[in-house]
Amino acid sequence: MLRLAIEAIRAAQPMPDVELSLCVSRQNDNFAALTALGEAAIGVDTFEHGIGAVLGAWRIPSIRKVLAAEIRRRRIGVVIELMPHVWSPFLISQLRMGGARYATIVHDAGAHPGDPTALVNSILGLAAARADRVITLSEAVTAQLRANGRIASEKIVTLFHPDLNYGPLPDRPPREPETPLRLVFLGRILPYKGLGLFVDAIEALRGGGIAVEVGVFGEGHLNAEGGRLEALGAEIINRWLSDDEIASILARYDVMVVSHVEASQSGVVAAAFGAGLPVVATPVGALPEQVEHGVAGLVADAVSAEALAAVTKRLALDRELYRALCEGVRARRDLRSVQRFVRECVRLADE
């Protein structure tokens, strides 16, 4: 999310009618990256670990004062929260006292299975319910929010997940005949991400004589899949990754595999597109609308290893299809750009 925030600031800099400031916790692991933003960055102290949400709550009054003062000083008209924070419900009234409208981006309509952040979903929902505008990144999430009825339907608008750019767009040469298709699984390893399904599909491909190479990168528990990945000769980095590491990974693989068994939209898909990488995905949540089957990737027919292996096999055997999907990713970059996202956010939040 900090990557998106920094890119949003940079995208707005050449816009004569838009001036953005960014407020972020000093406890963010990548806070040092904000020094390049100069006066545009506002740092506040929050907490480093989950228990700090309670033990550090004494900081909330000072944050309220800082935000209200900065809103007045910078003449900020709209505060757009890119990712709701557990303290957000306690800040909204002060934002409005400073003279700003409050909009929030809701990434998920419900909790993901096995995701520990689900414990605070009800608190985050309080902020969304009080917002002047609620922005979603997919029609699937919008439909879920409207169905559950906790947020006034007229406040909800749908945008899109912009590309995340971790480095320059690499030049992807045509795949050479007989070379293995290099498949990457990237991101936090949680139950709903479907790592077991991914490994099942890879074993099915290998069992069918399809040459693939595999990489798995991200923080989380590999469990039984760890040994199976080692047997497949996979490249594994099982920890939190820096931006530079993510850029390097995306540059040396051919296809991002998003094997979720449950999903909203995916930041991993956005990172893949930012690197010009086509995506193979399961048909859950907003993944089909984000990936666009046959344009920027392929969507499996079902949430199964067989279906996931079948669409991946098509890419492994059809180099022309792979080339066309790479071109499809590049051709729609402007529609998924951070510049367009910033303009749309500001327009919608200020209506």
C-alpha positions as CSV (number, residue, x, y, z in Angstrom):
1,M,0.0,0.0,0.0
2,L,2.9,2.4,0.6
3,R,4.1,1.6,-2.9
4,L,0.7,2.8,-4.2
5,A,0.8,5.9,-2.0
6,I,4.2,7.0,-3.2
7,E,3.3,6.4,-6.8
8,A,0.1,8.4,-6.3
9,I,2.1,11.4,-5.0
10,R,4.5,11.2,-7.9
11,A,1.6,10.9,-10.4
12,A,0.0,14.0,-9.0
13,Q,3.1,16.2,-9.1
14,P,2.7,17.2,-12.8
15,M,-1.0,17.8,-12.4
16,P,-1.5,21.6,-12.1
17,D,-4.9,21.3,-10.4
18,V,-4.1,18.6,-7.9
19,E,-1.8,18.8,-4.8
20,L,-1.4,15.7,-2.7
21,S,0.0,15.1,0.7
22,L,0.6,11.7,2.3
23,C,0.1,10.8,5.9
24,V,1.7,7.6,7.0
25,S,2.9,5.9,10.2
26,R,6.6,6.3,11.1
27,Q,6.5,2.7,12.2
28,N,6.0,1.6,8.6
29,D,9.0,-0.6,7.6
30,N,9.5,1.6,4.5
31,F,9.0,5.0,6.1
32,A,12.5,6.0,5.1
33,A,11.4,5.9,1.4
34,L,9.2,8.9,2.1
35,T,12.1,11.3,2.7
36,A,12.3,11.9,-1.1
37,L,8.7,13.3,-1.0
38,G,9.8,16.2,1.2
39,E,7.0,18.4,2.4
40,A,4.4,16.2,0.8
41,A,4.9,13.6,3.6
42,I,3.3,13.8,7.0
43,G,4.6,11.3,9.6
44,V,2.7,10.2,12.7
45,D,3.5,7.7,15.4
46,T,1.2,4.7,15.6
47,F,2.4,1.2,16.6
48,E,4.6,-1.7,15.4
49,H,2.6,-4.8,16.4
50,G,-1.0,-5.7,16.8
51,I,-1.2,-5.3,20.6
52,G,0.0,-1.7,20.0
53,A,-3.4,-0.8,18.7
54,V,-4.6,-1.0,22.3
55,L,-1.4,-0.1,24.2
56,G,-0.6,2.8,21.9
57,A,-4.1,4.3,21.8
58,W,-3.0,7.2,24.0
59,R,-1.5,8.6,20.8
60,I,-4.8,9.1,19.1
61,P,-5.6,12.5,20.6
62,S,-2.2,13.9,19.4
63,I,-2.7,12.4,15.9
64,R,-6.2,14.1,15.7
65,K,-4.6,17.4,16.5
66,V,-1.8,16.9,13.9
67,L,-4.2,15.9,11.2
68,A,-6.6,18.8,11.8
69,A,-3.7,21.3,11.8
70,E,-2.2,20.0,8.6
71,I,-5.6,20.0,6.9
72,R,-6.1,23.6,7.7
73,R,-2.5,24.6,6.9
74,R,-2.4,22.8,3.6
75,R,-6.0,23.7,2.8
76,I,-6.8,20.1,2.1
77,G,-10.3,19.6,0.8
78,V,-10.5,15.8,0.7
79,V,-8.9,13.1,2.7
80,I,-8.8,9.7,0.9
81,E,-7.8,6.8,3.0
82,L,-6.0,4.3,0.8
83,M,-6.2,1.6,3.4
84,P,-8.4,1.8,6.5
85,H,-6.6,1.8,9.8
86,V,-7.9,0.4,13.1
87,W,-7.8,3.9,14.5
88,S,-9.7,5.5,11.6
89,P,-13.1,5.7,13.3
90,F,-11.5,7.9,16.0
91,L,-10.1,10.4,13.5
92,I,-13.0,11.1,11.2
93,S,-14.7,13.9,13.2
94,Q,-11.4,15.7,13.5
95,L,-10.8,15.5,9.8
96,R,-14.1,17.1,9.2
97,M,-13.4,19.8,11.8
98,G,-10.3,20.7,9.8
99,G,-12.6,21.3,6.8
100,A,-12.1,18.1,4.8
101,R,-14.4,15.5,3.4
102,Y,-13.5,11.9,4.2
103,A,-13.4,9.1,1.6
104,T,-12.1,5.6,2.2
105,I,-11.1,2.7,-0.1
106,V,-12.6,-0.6,0.9
107,H,-10.5,-3.4,-0.5
108,D,-12.6,-6.3,0.9
109,A,-16.3,-6.7,1.7
110,G,-15.6,-9.5,4.1
111,A,-12.8,-11.4,5.9
112,H,-10.5,-13.7,4.0
113,P,-10.2,-17.2,5.5
114,G,-7.1,-17.5,7.6
115,D,-6.2,-13.8,7.4
116,P,-5.5,-12.4,10.9
117,T,-6.6,-8.9,9.9
118,A,-10.1,-10.3,9.8
119,L,-10.2,-9.7,13.6
120,V,-10.5,-5.9,13.1
121,N,-12.9,-6.0,10.1
122,S,-15.8,-4.8,12.2
123,I,-13.8,-1.8,13.4
124,L,-12.7,-0.9,9.9
125,G,-16.4,-1.1,8.8
126,L,-17.3,1.6,11.2
127,A,-15.0,4.1,9.3
128,A,-16.5,3.1,6.0
129,A,-20.1,3.5,7.3
130,R,-19.3,7.1,8.4
131,A,-17.4,8.1,5.2
132,D,-18.7,10.7,2.7
133,R,-17.7,8.4,-0.1
134,V,-16.7,4.7,-0.2
135,I,-14.5,3.6,-3.2
136,T,-14.0,0.0,-4.2
137,L,-11.5,-1.4,-6.6
138,S,-13.9,-4.0,-8.3
139,E,-17.5,-4.5,-9.1
140,A,-17.4,-7.8,-7.1
141,V,-16.6,-5.9,-3.9
142,T,-19.2,-3.2,-4.7
143,A,-21.9,-5.9,-5.1
144,Q,-21.0,-7.5,-1.8
145,L,-21.1,-4.2,0.1
146,R,-24.5,-3.3,-1.4
147,A,-25.8,-6.8,-0.5
148,N,-24.8,-6.6,3.1
149,G,-26.4,-3.2,3.5
150,R,-24.1,-1.8,6.2
151,I,-23.0,1.1,3.9
152,A,-25.5,3.4,2.1
153,S,-25.6,2.2,-1.5
154,E,-25.5,5.7,-2.9
155,K,-22.1,6.4,-1.2
156,I,-20.4,3.5,-3.0
157,V,-18.5,3.9,-6.3
158,T,-16.3,1.5,-8.2
159,L,-12.8,2.3,-9.6
160,F,-10.1,-0.3,-10.4
161,H,-6.9,-1.5,-8.9
162,P,-4.0,0.5,-10.5
163,D,-0.8,-1.2,-11.6
164,L,2.0,-1.3,-9.0
165,N,5.4,-0.5,-10.5
166,Y,8.4,-1.9,-8.6
167,G,10.9,-1.0,-11.3
168,P,11.2,-0.1,-15.0
169,L,9.0,-2.1,-17.3
170,P,11.2,-4.9,-18.5
171,D,11.5,-5.9,-22.1
172,R,10.1,-9.4,-22.4
173,P,11.6,-11.1,-25.5
174,P,9.7,-13.9,-27.3
175,R,9.9,-17.2,-25.5
176,E,12.4,-19.5,-27.1
177,P,11.2,-23.0,-28.2
178,E,11.7,-25.8,-25.7
179,T,12.4,-23.4,-22.8
180,P,10.5,-24.1,-19.6
181,L,7.6,-21.7,-18.7
182,R,8.7,-19.9,-15.5
183,L,5.8,-19.6,-13.1
184,V,5.8,-17.4,-10.0
185,F,3.6,-17.5,-6.8
186,L,4.1,-14.2,-5.0
187,G,2.7,-12.6,-1.8
188,R,1.8,-13.3,1.8
189,I,1.2,-17.0,2.2
190,L,-2.2,-17.4,3.7
191,P,-4.8,-20.2,3.5
192,Y,-7.0,-18.3,1.0
193,K,-4.1,-17.8,-1.4
194,G,-4.2,-21.4,-2.5
195,L,-0.6,-22.5,-2.3
196,G,-1.6,-26.1,-2.1
197,L,-3.7,-25.7,-5.2
198,F,-0.7,-24.1,-7.0
199,V,1.6,-27.0,-6.1
200,D,-1.1,-29.5,-7.1
201,A,-1.3,-27.8,-10.5
202,I,2.5,-27.8,-10.9
203,E,2.8,-31.5,-10.1
204,A,0.0,-32.2,-12.7
205,L,1.9,-30.2,-15.3
206,R,5.2,-32.0,-14.6
207,G,3.4,-35.3,-14.6
208,G,2.0,-34.5,-18.0
209,G,5.4,-33.8,-19.4
210,I,5.1,-30.0,-19.5
211,A,8.4,-28.2,-18.8
212,V,7.9,-25.5,-16.1
213,E,10.1,-23.8,-13.6
214,V,8.7,-22.5,-10.3
215,G,9.3,-19.8,-7.8
216,V,7.4,-19.1,-4.5
217,F,8.1,-15.9,-2.7
218,G,6.5,-14.4,0.4
219,E,6.1,-14.4,4.1
220,G,4.0,-17.1,5.7
221,H,3.8,-20.8,6.6
222,L,4.7,-23.2,3.8
223,N,3.5,-26.2,5.8
224,A,3.5,-29.5,3.9
225,E,3.9,-27.6,0.6
226,G,7.5,-26.7,1.5
227,G,8.8,-30.2,1.0
228,R,6.8,-30.6,-2.2
229,L,8.2,-27.4,-3.6
230,E,11.7,-28.5,-2.8
231,A,11.1,-31.8,-4.6
232,L,10.0,-29.7,-7.6
233,G,13.2,-27.7,-7.5
234,A,11.4,-24.5,-6.8
235,E,13.1,-21.3,-6.0
236,I,11.8,-20.3,-2.5
237,I,12.2,-17.1,-0.5
238,N,10.0,-17.5,2.6
239,R,10.0,-14.0,4.2
240,W,9.0,-10.4,3.7
241,L,10.4,-9.0,0.5
242,S,11.9,-5.6,-0.3
243,D,10.7,-3.6,-3.3
244,D,14.0,-4.3,-5.1
245,E,13.6,-8.0,-4.5
246,I,10.1,-7.9,-5.9
247,A,11.3,-6.1,-9.0
248,S,14.0,-8.7,-9.6
249,I,11.6,-11.6,-9.2
250,L,9.0,-10.1,-11.6
251,A,11.7,-9.5,-14.2
252,R,12.9,-13.0,-14.4
253,Y,9.6,-15.0,-14.5
254,D,7.2,-15.4,-17.3
255,V,3.7,-15.8,-15.7
256,M,2.1,-14.9,-12.4
257,V,-0.1,-17.6,-11.1
258,V,-2.8,-16.4,-8.7
259,S,-4.3,-19.6,-7.3
260,H,-6.7,-18.1,-4.7
261,V,-9.6,-20.2,-3.4
262,E,-11.3,-16.9,-2.3
263,A,-10.5,-13.4,-3.2
264,S,-11.5,-9.8,-3.7
265,Q,-9.2,-8.1,-6.3
266,S,-5.5,-8.8,-6.0
267,G,-2.5,-6.5,-5.5
268,V,-0.3,-9.3,-6.8
269,V,-2.1,-9.1,-10.2
270,A,-1.5,-5.3,-10.2
271,A,2.2,-5.9,-9.5
272,A,2.4,-8.5,-12.3
273,F,0.8,-6.1,-14.8
274,G,3.1,-3.3,-13.7
275,A,6.0,-5.5,-14.8
276,G,4.3,-6.5,-18.0
277,L,3.6,-10.0,-16.8
278,P,0.5,-11.9,-17.8
279,V,-1.5,-13.7,-15.1
280,V,-3.2,-17.1,-14.8
281,A,-5.9,-17.0,-12.1
282,T,-8.7,-18.9,-10.5
283,P,-12.3,-17.8,-11.2
284,V,-13.0,-16.3,-7.7
285,G,-14.0,-12.9,-6.4
286,A,-12.9,-10.0,-8.7
287,L,-10.0,-11.9,-10.3
288,P,-11.9,-12.6,-13.6
289,E,-12.8,-8.9,-14.1
290,Q,-9.2,-7.8,-13.1
291,V,-7.4,-10.3,-15.3
292,E,-9.6,-10.2,-18.4
293,H,-9.5,-13.7,-19.8
294,G,-7.7,-13.8,-23.2
295,V,-6.6,-10.1,-22.9
296,A,-4.0,-9.9,-20.1
297,G,-4.1,-13.4,-18.8
298,L,-6.2,-16.6,-18.6
299,V,-8.8,-17.5,-16.0
300,A,-9.3,-21.2,-15.2
301,D,-12.7,-22.8,-15.6
302,A,-12.9,-23.9,-12.0
303,V,-11.1,-23.7,-8.7
304,S,-9.2,-27.0,-9.2
305,A,-5.7,-28.1,-9.9
306,E,-6.9,-29.7,-13.1
307,A,-8.4,-26.5,-14.4
308,L,-5.5,-24.3,-13.3
309,A,-3.0,-26.8,-14.9
310,A,-5.1,-26.8,-18.2
311,V,-4.9,-23.0,-18.7
312,T,-1.2,-22.9,-17.7
313,K,-0.5,-25.7,-20.2
314,R,-2.0,-23.5,-23.0
315,L,0.6,-20.9,-22.3
316,A,3.4,-23.4,-22.0
317,L,2.7,-24.8,-25.4
318,D,1.5,-21.8,-27.3
319,R,4.2,-19.1,-27.6
320,E,2.0,-16.9,-29.8
321,L,-0.7,-16.9,-27.1
322,Y,2.0,-15.8,-24.6
323,R,3.2,-13.0,-26.8
324,A,-0.4,-11.8,-27.4
325,L,-1.1,-11.7,-23.6
326,C,2.1,-9.8,-23.0
327,E,1.0,-7.2,-25.6
328,G,-2.5,-7.2,-24.0
329,V,-1.0,-6.2,-20.6
330,R,1.0,-3.4,-22.2
331,A,-1.8,-2.1,-24.4
332,R,-4.1,-1.4,-21.4
333,R,-1.5,0.2,-19.1
334,D,-3.1,3.7,-19.5
335,L,-6.5,2.3,-18.3
336,R,-4.8,0.9,-15.2
337,S,-2.4,3.8,-14.6
338,V,-1.9,5.4,-11.2
339,Q,-2.4,8.8,-12.9
340,R,-5.9,7.9,-14.0
341,F,-6.6,6.4,-10.5
342,V,-5.6,9.6,-8.7
343,R,-7.8,11.8,-11.0
344,E,-10.7,9.5,-10.5
345,C,-10.3,9.2,-6.7
346,V,-10.2,13.0,-6.4
347,R,-13.2,13.5,-8.7
348,L,-15.3,11.0,-6.9
349,A,-14.4,12.0,-3.4
350,D,-15.1,15.7,-4.2
351,E,-18.5,15.2,-5.7
